[in-house]
Amino acid sequence: MKENIIINGDCIEKLKDLDEKSVDLIFADPPYWMRTGGILKRVEGTDFDGCHDAWDRFSSLEDYEEFTRLWLTACRRVLKDNGSIWVIGGMQCIYTIGAAMQDTGFWLINDVIWHKKNPTPNFMGTRLANSHETLIWAARSKSSAYTFNYKTGKELNHDTVNDEEFRNGVRKQMGSVWRIAVCNGSERLKDQKGDKVHSTQKPLDLLERIIAISSKPGDLVLDPFAGTMTTGVAAKKLGRNYIMIERDKGYCSYGKDRLDATDFCDTPIARAEYDKKPPKVTVQEMIKNGVLMAGEDFYLKKGGPVATLRSDGKLEYKGTVMDMHSCAAVARGSRAERLNGFDFWFVLRDGKLRPIADIREEYRKTIY
């Protein structure tokens, strides 16, 4: 199956041509069916044009629900067992989409609020400012081992960590409220007349965040409503492959130019470097190579000797032999049956207690 391509056509039909269970990640920005009847005004009095494109028109709720089920079913067919999907929508459609996703068999992971830093409009005080959209992140099924680059998310989290804290090394878990500006300025594509090429173009920052945290380098990313190819641009920048499906030839043309002008940006984020698991090192291997010694005492952070290391890598504690993780739980009086022993055990080195986690890390550096 070809990758890194733009397919011009209706996604429900074109998805039939893709191999079953071939895609790692899907981002979908489907028609919102906005239904903004009448004339709406911005606060300064100018008209808000909303979205009146032909692709956003449906005859009824039943028509929109059927359309939603069809494209979701087609997407689920091509999604790998351990793949995931992100769908974005406004308040007009996201509840319909969420219900259809569950009916189709997707397993919901998170909903995310995209809080727009620069929202418009507030409709002359007739309703609340339209300051957010909702994203639904779902796996193909409940049993899917979907990709989540947790530590990468921490590196991208500037929503709950300010710039000074970040420079000082503060990292916090990424939450479900993302503060990202709407697409504007030089990022917003304009035609020769200076008009917007696409009425609902999404910011590149949003797509880069989604792809960075929920895919791996080399993964295949699909967008069935690709528009001006923001998803493809983000995928290419981050070293992922892509398939973009878009039925409007004009959008395809503008999107192709964007993709042709995009290069891979080799960064730790793109490589998912923060989430790479270090090589496994066992206690037996450390004993064999003289890093730990059979017969030496294991200590907790406070107190005297607690357990003795055996040649088979297990610990002897009060006459009972057990693995170091179970022993850590028992010695600390934990309710859990096991704790990560590397987080709790110390050994004496040069008269001082050293965490065995540090000793393991030093050993890793000598062999890898």
Buried (B, 14 or more C-beta within 10 A) or exposed (E): EEEBEBBBBEBBEBBEEBEEBBBBBBBBBBBBBBBBEEEBBEEEEEEBEBBEEEBBBBEEEEEBBEBBBBBBBBBBBBBBEBBBBBBBBBEBBBEBBBEBBEEBEBBEBEEBBBBBEEBBBBBEEEEEEBBBBBBBBBBBBEEBEBBBBEBBBBBBBBBEBEEEEBEEEEBEEBEEEBEBBBBEEEEBBEEEEEEBBBBBBBBBBBBBBBBBBBBBEEBBBBBBBBBBBBBBBBBBBBBBBBBBBBBBEEBBBBBBEBBEEBEEEEEEBBBBBBBEEEEEBEBBBBBEEEBBEEEBBBBBEEEEEBBBBBEEBBBBBEEEEBBBBBBBBBBBEEEEEBBEBBEBBBBEEEEEEBBBBEBBEEBEEEEE
